[in-house]
Amino acid sequence: MTRSRAQDPNVCGVTAAIAVIDGKWKTALLWLLESGPCRPGELRRQLPGLSEKVLTQGLREMEDDGLVHREVYDELPLRTEYSLTPFGRELSEALAPLSDWGHRRLERLTGSPSAS
């Protein structure tokens, strides 16, 4: 799915929403940022396999989409933190039932209840 689909007023609303969170890491970044502001290094440590380049690209796209706020503190060494915007929190809350459904699906596949 292309990012332009997220801005096309003639697509289904679900398609537009999925275009914003499309990719391997964006939902995980949303989930981590729900607990509060994080520095990029913290996010990378919590998501093994996520490269700095992909993290930067994902956070920039999420910032462009109004989901995250980037705060740069004017101190040495420079410190940058990312946090969810109210719009990002709204998306995170909208995804909660989908997350619940996903856990139920995993339970069905494994045949055992999970501790979610």
Secondary structure, 3 states (H helix, E strand, C coil): CCHHHHHCCCCCHHHHHHHHHCCCCHHHHHHHHCCCCECHHHHHHHCCCCCHHHHHHHHHHHHHCCCEEEEEECCCCCEEEEEECHHHHHHHHHHHHHHHHHHHHHHHHHCCCCCC
